[in-house]
Amino acid sequence: MAAAEGGEVKLIGSWPSPFVLRARVALNLKGVEYEYLQEKPGPKSELLLRSNPVYKKIPVLLHHCKPVCESMIIVEYVDVVWAAATRAILPADPYERALHRFWAAYIDGKLFPSVVAIAKDEPKMAKVEAVEQLHTGIKLMEEAFERLSKGKGFFGGDAIGYLDIALGCFLGWFKVCEEVTGLKFLDEEKSPLLVGWAERFCSDEAVKDVMPENERLEEYTKLCRAFAAD
Amino acid sequence: MDPPSSLKLLGSWADSHTHRVQLALKLKGLGFEYQEEDVINPSPALLLHNPVYKKVPVLLHNDRPVVESVVILQYIDETWADNPIMPADPFDRALARFWCHFAEDKLAPAVGAVFSSSGEGQKAAVDQVHDNLKLLERELRDGEFKGKRFFGGDKIGLLDIVLGCGSYWLAVFEEVMEVKLVDPGTFPAFHAWLKDFEEQNEVKETIPAIDKLLEYARGIRQMMLSLSNGTSTTAPATAGTTSAINVTVDGSSG
């Protein structure tokens, strides 16, 4: 069993977080058994503060009680430690790996912040820029998908890979933002490949049981907005 | 080993992210062609090979571009196995990557803010740099890097390259801005590591002379002050100045 080979595994997380979802998908892909420690609303747990004193954020993977922080760093760690378990998450070829890492960094540095800016009540100009950034980002990801998938179902080819995890774990939030703003993030006309990919990703065995349901995310968003308004 | 002509680096002489790649290539014993880029007016080659960010450094290997310095460093390490830059142990790798992320996400912007601000804003930026250095100091003294000469162990590794190529700006900004950033009494472990790093032959061959860096920094600072006073008619556009500052400290896009 994967966990027995690797030793005790725990994941500190929070169910709405797309970053936590990344770690969970990676662990599921490798068949790793782990204890999931859900952070409660309110003050952060002692364990989280001790395990990630720099950022105090989730996810944190604890393996042999040693913490690994930052979602895509956790994904790479899981990929290497449980290399024997199933197929690799990162491609074997160094150039393909570089492309996966480049686009994952783009998603976190450019695409995700634009989504956050759109979802929040930002001043008009900032929102206009954010929408432009989003559309640029989706266009670039559509092109990246065409190049990296080589006609197959995922950025990683036949199965979910590093970049699939990086982008796919935002799909739940994309849907919620679409509902809230009336904008279309992925559409059949402009990003047909990504639309098909999104369905495949969300219905994958490693994803479907851990991706939060839309209704639950929508409720959560309403709560957050209510809090922010108070 | 590939012949040198298969590797070409588009970079900028004062850009810390370019230095990271140059240092890594040197440590690996890899020859390469170098093309100096004007960061305010990117060349057609730079725009072609890095259309997303339009910034240096870009490493071309057999005409295929690799972009983003930390991505480039890992690409180099995974393509040429000799003289490894990444640690062997998966946990140590994760640790190195985490602190590289910290260096880019927290430390570099704080150092940049020291340079581009004044008065109360600058004081806050200096405090931010100190807070960040405290975290690194703690790791070096009591944490995961305790007892190591370099973050990579006995030899320079990924984290040394990422932190080290950029940390020389601390001394430059101390002089130009007349602030204290790395007090050896407060940060003895970090100070000792930085001095050791800067003494390595490959590092000395990579990082420009301090006089050149001081002159460059003073020039940029003067431009910034002129722009904010509205007194200069010859200074480049603000965006250009910002690019220059960003290239200086934050390097490329990331």
Interface residues (C-beta under 8 A of the other chain):
Chain A: P53 V54 H63 K66 V68 C69 E70 I73 I74 E76 Y77 V80 V81 P94 Y95 R97 A98 R101 F102 A105 Y106 G109 L140
Chain B: V52 H61 R64 V66 V67 E68 V71 I72 Q74 Y75 E78 T79 P90 F91 R93 A94 R97 F98 H101 F102 L135 S253 G254
